[in-house]
Amino acid sequence: MRNGAVPGSALFVTHDEDDRSLGFAEELRAGTRAVASNERHGARRADERMCRFPQGFELARLEYARPLN
């Protein structure tokens, strides 16, 4: 792990039509510390879905969104 990355996490940055930066974070629901951090810093839950892995198990994945500027 580098730069504070958490296993099972992903961060995406995009811009909306007004050129505002939006951050999207994906976390595994089981990553309670990462989920709590997103919610504590004002991110809103945008989506929840199940991820199916080739090994035969499933984990819930949460997507969070928040403005960056």
Buried (B, 14 or more C-beta within 10 A) or exposed (E): EEEEEBEBBEEEEEEEEEEEEBBBBBBBBEBEEBBEBBEEEEBEEEEEEEEEEEEEEEEEBBBBBBEEE
